[in-house]
């Protein structure tokens, strides 16, 4: 790949962070600001299955058998998706890669199109605070508006500010014990990945315990530098 190709290749960003760190919220904000496309593993699989692509058919067969979709199938689906026109401005990967083997396969895939990981951003959190943040959240079952026992309660208890619905609900796994276990698992699984991208010189870190707008500002600065 020559210098001109490197300059014009669509940027690829990775957001790393445990459940509840705000990856989805921040990815949507980056999409709007920079014209990037958020790609999550779950959405990619569902779309490929619905479209009936070769890789989608392979994924469907595996999932219907109750097995985990292989890295090779995920890479094939991602290869197809990156070729779509809307990805020409760049993408944000959320949920992939999860292991160094996947990261190496991703590097090889991107190299095919003269791309690379421009930045792997780790959203750093305080585990104890995350347990409080996640275990206290609930949503309106009618419109999906989010609330929190401590940080954002509706003006009228049990009544949604947005749609006046009263069907409030919590995810069964949003409890302190489950959240704590998920955080431990995340750190164990992701530590090698963080080391991998640090070794590549593409790792960036952002304090994800700040306010949403402040986090967005710090992320935007990283993205602007990465795609310059």
N, C-alpha and C positions, 0 to 999 in steps of 0.2 A: 504493500500500500504506500503510495507516494504522499508527499506533504499535502497536496491539494485534496486528495481523497480523504485524508485524515481530518482535514479542516471541515469538509462538507458532510462527513458521515453523521447520521442521526445519533444524537447522544443517548446513552443508556445509563439510567440511574437505578440504584437499588436502595430500598428503605428497609433497614433492619430494626427490629424492636419487638418486645413482648406484646401479647394481647393487651389492649387497653392503652398502649403508648401513644395512640393517635395517628398511626400510619395512614389509615383510610382518610381521615379528615385532612391531613396535610397533603396527601397525594392529590385529592380533589382540588385543593387550593393551587397546587403547582400546575395541575392540568389547565386550570383557568388562566393562570398568569403566563405560562410559557408555551401553551399549546401542546404539552406532552400528553401521552396516553397512558393511563394506569392499567397495568396488566397483572391480575392476580391469578394464581394457579387454578382456583376453583372456577372463576369466570371463564378462563381459557378452556378448561375441560368441558364445561357445560355448553359453551358456544360451539366447540368442535364436534361434540356429539350431536347437537341440534342441526348443525350444517351437514352432517354426514360425510365429512372428509375421511380420507383413508386413515389418518391418525385418530380421528374422532371415533371411527368404527372400532378401531383397535382398543381405544380407551373404554368404549361402551362395553365391549365383550369382557374386558378385565374387571370392570366395576360390577357388572351383572353377576360375575362369578364370585364376587365378594373379596377380590384381591386388590392390592395397591397398584396403581398405575406406575409402570416402570419409568425410570429416568429417560430412557430412550424415547418413549411415547410422548412424554412431556416436552422434551426437546424438539421432537418432530412437530408437535402442535405449536410450540413457540416459533419455530422456523416459519411455518405457514402464516402465523399472525403477524410477524415482523415484516412480511412481504406486503401486507395490506397498506393501502395508500395513506390511511390516517396515522400510521406510525412513522411517516416520513419526517415529522418534526422531532421525533424522539419519544422514548418510553420510560415509564417508572415501573420497575418490577417489585411486586409486593407478594411475599410468600415463597419466592423462588429466587435463588437457590437456598436450600436448607442445610446442605452438607458441602464439604470441600470437593467431593467427587462431582456433585451437580455444578459447583462453581467452575470447575475445570471444563466440564462439558459445555457450559454456557460460554466460556471464553472461546472455545473452539468454534462454536456456532456463530458467534459474533464476528470472529475473524474471517469467516466465509464471506461476509458482506462488508468487510473493511471497517467494522465497528469494534468498540471496546467498552469496558465499564468505565464511564467517566468519573463516577463517584459512588461509593458504597457508604451510605449514611446510617450510622447507628444512633437511634434515638435512645439516649441514656435515661434511665429512670431510677427512682428510689423504691426498692421493693416493698418496704412497709407502707409507704404512701400509696403505691399502686394497689395494694390489697384494699385499702380504704376506698380508693377511687373506683375500683371495679365492683367490689361487693356492695356498694351503696347505690348502684345505678339501676334505673328501671325506665320503662317506656310506656307511652300511651298505646294501647292495643288497637286503637282506631286509626291514628294517623302516624304513629311511629316517633312522635316527639320525645326526646330524651330528658330524663330528670335524675336527680340524685338526692339521697337522704340528707346529705350535709351541704352540698354545693349548689343545688338547683332544685328547689321544691316549687310545685305549682302555687300560684297565688291563693287558690282555694284547695285545701287538702283533698286529694283524690279526684280532682277535676282538671283536665288538660287545659292549659292556657290557650292552646292553638285551636282545638276543635271542640272543646267542652265535653269530650268523651270521658267516661269514668272507668274504662276497662284497663286499668294499669296492670302491667305485668313485669316479671323479672325472669331473666334466664336462669334455669335450674343450676347451671354451673357458675353463676356469679355469686359465689359465697367465699368467705375468707379461706377455708381449707383448700378448696379446689383452685382458687386463684394462686395461693401460695405454691401449690404443687406445679401449676403451669409455669410459674416464674422460674422455679428451680430447673424444670425440664428445659425451658428456653435457654437459660444461661449455659447449661451443660451442652446442649446441641449446637448453640451458636458460637460459643467461645472459639472453636477451631476456624469457623468462617470469618470471624472478626480478625483473627490472626492471619488468615489467608490474604484478606484484602489489605491489611496493614503491611504485609510483606510486599504486596504489589504497589504500594504507595497510593492507593485509591481510597483508603478509609478516611471518613470524616465523622466527627461526633457532634451531637447536638443535645443540649440539656432539655429533655422532654418533660421536665417538671415545671417549666415556665408557662406563661399564658399562651393560648393558641396563637394569637397574633405575633407574639415575640418569637415563638418557635418558627412560625411561618417566615418571619423576617430573616432569621438565621439560616433557614433552609434555602431561602431565595438567594442569599449571598453565595452559598455554596454552589447552587445550580448555575448562577450567572458566571461564576468563575470556571465551573466545569465545562460549560458549553461555549465559552469565549473562544 
